[in-house]
C-alpha cells in the first residue's frame, strides 16, 4: 500500500513539475524578416535612397555596428538580452536553423490561419477570405473549463475578426478600430477609444497604429488578467510595403520595447510571475534575393516563406539562439501552444505536431 501511495505521489509531483505554465502570451509582428532579427540593420537597404527616407544618418546612428551581433541587439535589445539568455530563438538560416510557412501563399491571412489552426487550408487564398472555417487554438483553449472566458485577442488589422472567426470562437477579438469596453468602457478604455478613433490613419480604416493595439491589450492584461492573450502588431509590414526602411526598423524596435513592458508587468504580478510563457513569431517573411524585394512577399517572392520565432517561459529551457540544423514549420505553433498550456489540440481538421526541440529540457 505504501508503495502505491509513493508511486502516486511521485506521479503527481512529476506532473506538477512538468506543467508550470498557467498563462501564455502570443505576439506576432507582421512580416518582420529573419534577416534583421539575426543580422541587424541591412546596410545595402539603409544606403539606398529609394528606401531610407532620406535619413541614412539616423538609421546608422541608431542601429548600425561593425559587429552584426551588436547591430541586432541595438534593434531588438530585449530579444537579444532577456530572451536570448532565458529562452530560445529559432530561424537563423545562416546557421542552418530553418523555420518556414507551410502554406503556398506567403502572405498574411493564410499565415495567421496556419499559426492559429495548426493546419494548411489551401482554400484560404486571399486576405479578403471569409470567416475562417478552421478551429483555432485560442478557440480550443476557450473550451477548456479552466480557461473558459479567460482568452482575448488584439490585432491592429481588421481581418482578425475573420481569421479568428470571432462570432463562432466565443472570445473577444479587438481588431483595428473596434472599441474596447463595450457599452460601459472604463475611463482608460474610453480614452483609448477616443485617441484611436481620432488618430492619424496612414493605413486608412483597415489597420490602426500599433500603439493603440498595444495599450488596449496591456490594459486588458492589467485589469482582466486573461490566461491566454494574443497581440498582433502590424506596422513592420505596413512600413515595409511603403519602402520605408527607417520606419520598418523603428516599428520593430518599438515592438521589442513593448514586449519588454509586457514582460516587466508579467514578472511583477502574482498571477503571472514565473507562470507565464511568451511566444513571438511572424505570419510570413519578405524578399531577400534582390534588395528591392525586401518590401514585398507572396508566392512569387523568393525568401517570403522564411520566418523565425522566439519563446521564453517555465516550459522553455534557456538555450538562446538555436544553432542546430533543423527544419520547423509555422503549422507546428498551434499544437506547441496547446502543449505549453498542458493540453492536446484536437479538432475536426488535421493539426500538425508540436515543436519537440522547444519543449525538450
C-alpha positions in Angstrom: 0.0 0.0 0.0 2.8 2.4 1.0 4.5 1.6 -2.4 1.3 2.5 -4.3 1.0 5.8 -2.4 4.6 6.6 -3.1 4.2 6.0 -6.8 1.1 8.2 -6.9 2.9 10.9 -5.0 5.8 10.7 -7.5 3.5 10.8 -10.5 1.6 13.8 -9.1 4.8 15.6 -8.2 6.2 14.9 -11.7 3.0 16.3 -13.3 3.3 19.4 -11.1 6.9 19.9 -12.1 6.3 19.2 -15.7 3.5 21.7 -16.1 4.4 25.1 -14.7 2.8 27.4 -17.3 -0.6 28.7 -16.4 -0.7 31.6 -18.8 0.6 32.3 -22.3 1.0 35.5 -24.3 1.4 35.1 -28.1 2.8 38.0 -30.0 3.2 38.5 -33.8 4.8 41.4 -35.6 3.6 41.2 -39.2 6.2 40.3 -41.9 9.3 41.2 -39.9 12.2 39.4 -41.6 14.6 36.9 -40.0 17.4 38.8 -41.7 17.1 41.8 -39.4 16.3 39.7 -36.3 19.6 37.8 -36.7 21.9 40.2 -38.6 20.5 43.6 -37.6 20.3 46.6 -40.0 21.0 45.8 -43.6 23.5 48.4 -44.9 22.5 47.8 -48.6 18.9 48.8 -47.9 19.9 51.6 -45.4 22.1 53.2 -48.1 19.5 53.0 -50.8 17.8 56.4 -51.4 14.7 54.6 -52.5 14.2 53.2 -49.0 16.0 55.2 -46.3 13.5 58.1 -46.3 16.4 60.5 -46.8 17.8 59.7 -43.4 20.5 57.1 -43.5 22.4 59.0 -40.8 19.6 58.4 -38.4 19.4 54.7 -39.3 23.2 54.2 -38.9 23.4 56.1 -35.7 20.6 54.1 -34.1 21.1 50.6 -35.5 24.5 50.2 -37.1 27.5 48.4 -35.8 30.5 46.7 -37.4 29.5 43.7 -35.4 26.2 42.2 -36.5 25.5 40.9 -33.0 25.7 44.4 -31.7 23.5 45.7 -34.5 20.8 43.2 -33.9 20.9 44.0 -30.2 20.5 47.7 -30.9 17.5 46.8 -33.0 15.9 44.3 -30.6 17.6 44.7 -27.2 15.0 42.8 -25.1 15.1 39.8 -27.6 18.9 39.7 -27.5 19.3 40.1 -23.8 16.4 38.7 -21.8 15.0 36.1 -24.2 18.4 35.1 -25.6 19.6 34.4 -22.0 16.4 32.8 -20.7 14.6 31.4 -23.7 15.1 30.2 -27.3 15.3 31.9 -30.6 14.8 30.0 -33.9 15.3 30.8 -37.6 18.9 31.8 -38.3 19.2 30.2 -41.7 22.9 31.2 -41.9 23.4 28.6 -39.2 21.1 26.0 -40.9 18.3 26.7 -38.4 15.2 27.0 -40.7 11.6 27.9 -40.0 9.1 28.2 -42.9 5.5 28.7 -43.5 3.8 25.6 -44.9 1.0 27.3 -46.9 1.8 28.0 -50.5 0.8 31.7 -50.5 3.3 33.5 -48.2 1.0 36.4 -47.1 -0.9 37.3 -44.0 -4.4 35.7 -43.7 -3.0 32.2 -44.7 -0.1 32.7 -42.4 -2.1 33.7 -39.3 -4.5 30.9 -40.0 -1.6 28.4 -40.1 -0.2 29.8 -36.9 -3.6 29.6 -35.1 -5.1 26.4 -36.5 -2.1 24.2 -37.0 -3.5 23.4 -40.4 -2.9 24.5 -44.0 -6.2 25.2 -45.7 -5.4 25.9 -49.4 -8.9 27.4 -49.8 -7.7 30.4 -47.7 -6.0 32.1 -50.6 -6.7 35.8 -50.1 -6.6 38.4 -47.3 -10.3 39.1 -48.0 -11.3 35.5 -47.2 -14.5 34.9 -45.3 -14.6 33.9 -41.6 -12.2 31.1 -41.0 -13.9 27.7 -41.1 -10.9 26.1 -39.2 -10.9 25.9 -35.4 -8.1 27.9 -33.9 -6.0 27.1 -30.8 -7.5 30.1 -28.9 -11.0 28.8 -29.5 -9.9 25.3 -28.4 -8.4 26.7 -25.2 -11.5 28.7 -24.5 -13.5 25.5 -24.5 -11.4 24.1 -21.6 -13.1 24.6 -18.2 -10.1 26.2 -16.5 -9.7 28.7 -19.3 -13.2 29.5 -20.4 -13.8 33.2 -20.6 -10.1 34.0 -20.0 -9.0 34.4 -23.6 -8.6 37.6 -25.5 -7.1 38.7 -28.8 -6.0 42.2 -30.0 -4.9 42.9 -33.6 -4.1 46.1 -35.5 -5.5 44.7 -38.7 -9.3 44.4 -39.1 -9.1 40.9 -40.7 -8.6 39.3 -37.3 -12.3 39.2 -36.7 -12.4 36.8 -39.7 -9.1 35.0 -39.1 -10.1 34.0 -35.6 -13.8 33.7 -36.5 -14.9 35.9 -33.6 -18.6 35.1 -34.0 -18.0 31.3 -33.7 -15.0 31.3 -31.4 -16.7 32.9 -28.4 -13.9 35.1 -27.1 -13.3 38.8 -27.8 -11.3 39.8 -30.8 -10.5 43.6 -30.8 -9.2 44.5 -34.2 -8.3 47.8 -35.9 -10.8 50.4 -34.9 -13.0 48.2 -32.7 -13.9 49.9 -29.4 -12.9 48.3 -26.2 -15.1 48.2 -23.1 -18.4 47.6 -24.9 -21.3 49.8 -23.7 -19.6 50.5 -20.3 -15.9 51.4 -21.0 -13.7 52.4 -18.1 -12.2 55.9 -18.2 -9.0 54.4 -19.5 -10.8 52.4 -22.2 -12.8 55.5 -23.3 -9.6 57.5 -23.6 -8.0 54.7 -25.7 -11.1 54.6 -27.9 -11.1 58.3 -28.4 -7.4 58.6 -29.1 -7.5 55.7 -31.6 -10.7 56.9 -33.4 -9.3 60.5 -33.7 -5.8 59.4 -34.6 -3.8 59.8 -37.8 -4.8 56.9 -40.1 -1.9 56.2 -42.5 -3.4 52.7 -43.2 -7.0 54.0 -43.5 -9.7 52.1 -41.7 -8.1 48.7 -42.3 -5.5 49.0 -39.6 -4.8 51.2 -36.7 -1.4 52.3 -35.4 0.3 49.6 -33.2 0.4 51.9 -30.2 -3.4 51.6 -29.8 -3.4 47.9 -30.1 -0.6 47.6 -27.6 -2.1 49.7 -24.9 -5.6 48.2 -25.3 -4.0 44.8 -24.8 -1.9 45.9 -21.9 -5.0 47.4 -20.2 -6.7 44.0 -20.7 -3.7 42.3 -19.2 -3.7 44.5 -16.1 -7.4 44.7 -15.4 -9.0 41.4 -16.6 -6.0 39.2 -16.2 -6.6 36.8 -19.2 -4.8 33.4 -19.1 -4.3 33.4 -22.8 -3.6 36.7 -24.6 -2.8 37.2 -28.3 -1.4 40.5 -29.6 -0.7 41.2 -33.3 1.3 44.3 -34.3 1.2 45.4 -37.9 3.4 48.3 -38.7 6.5 46.3 -39.6 4.6 45.0 -42.6 3.0 48.3 -43.5 6.2 50.4 -43.5 8.0 47.7 -45.5 5.3 47.8 -48.2 5.8 51.5 -48.3 9.5 51.0 -48.8 10.2 53.0 -45.6 13.2 51.1 -44.1 13.8 53.6 -41.2 10.1 53.3 -40.1 10.2 49.5 -40.6 13.2 49.3 -38.2 11.7 51.7 -35.8 8.5 49.7 -35.7 10.4 46.5 -34.9 12.4 48.3 -32.2 9.2 49.6 -30.7 7.6 46.2 -30.6 10.7 44.9 -28.8 10.2 47.7 -26.2 6.5 46.8 -25.8 7.4 43.2 -25.3 9.7 44.2 -22.5 6.9 46.3 -21.0 4.6 43.4 -21.1 7.2 41.0 -19.6 8.1 43.5 -16.8 4.4 43.6 -15.8 4.1 39.8 -16.0 7.1 39.3 -13.8 5.8 41.7 -11.1 2.2 40.3 -11.0 1.4 37.3 -8.7 -0.9 35.7 -11.2 1.7 35.7 -14.0 5.2 35.7 -12.4 7.1 32.6 -13.2 3.9 31.0 -14.6 3.7 32.7 -18.0 5.2 31.7 -21.4 5.9 34.2 -24.1 5.8 33.1 -27.8 6.8 35.6 -30.5 6.7 35.0 -34.3 5.5 36.3 -37.7 3.0 35.4 -40.3 5.4 35.4 -43.3 8.8 36.6 -44.4 9.9 39.0 -47.1 12.1 39.0 -50.2 15.9 39.0 -50.0 17.1 37.7 -53.4 17.4 41.3 -54.6 17.4 44.2 -52.2 14.4 45.7 -54.0 12.3 42.7 -53.0 12.6 43.3 -49.2 9.4 45.4 -49.4 7.3 42.5 -50.7 6.1 39.0 -50.1 4.0 36.3 -51.7 4.5 33.1 -53.6 6.5 34.8 -56.3 8.9 36.4 -53.9 12.0 34.3 -53.1 12.5 34.1 -49.3 9.0 35.2 -48.3 8.3 31.8 -46.8 11.2 32.1 -44.3 10.2 33.1 -40.8 11.5 33.0 -37.2 10.2 32.6 -33.7 11.3 33.0 -30.1 9.9 31.7 -26.8 10.6 32.1 -23.0 8.8 30.7 -20.0 8.7 27.9 -17.4 8.5 25.1 -20.0 11.3 26.5 -22.1 14.9 25.7 -21.4 17.4 28.5 -21.6 19.2 27.6 -24.8 19.4 31.0 -26.5 20.0 31.3 -30.3 19.5 27.8 -31.8 22.4 26.8 -34.0 21.4 23.3 -34.9 20.5 22.2 -38.4 16.7 21.7 -38.4 13.6 22.4 -40.3 10.5 23.6 -38.5 7.2 24.9 -39.7 4.6 27.5 -38.9 1.8 25.0 -38.7 3.6 23.5 -35.6 2.9 26.6 -33.4 -0.7 25.8 -32.6 0.0 22.4 -31.0 3.1 23.8 -29.3 0.9 26.4 -27.7 -1.5 23.7 -26.5 1.3 21.6 -25.1 2.8 24.5 -23.3 -0.6 25.0 -21.6 -0.9 21.3 -20.8 -3.4 20.3 -23.5 -3.5 18.3 -26.7 -5.1 20.3 -29.5 -7.6 18.1 -31.4 -10.4 19.2 -33.7 -12.1 18.2 -37.0 -9.2 19.3 -39.2 -5.6 18.0 -39.1 -3.3 19.6 -36.5 0.5 19.4 -37.0 2.7 18.1 -34.2 4.3 20.4 -31.7 7.9 21.5 -31.9 9.7 19.0 -29.7 13.0 20.9 -29.7 11.4 23.8 -27.9 9.9 21.7 -25.1 12.8 19.4 -24.6 14.6 20.2 -21.3 
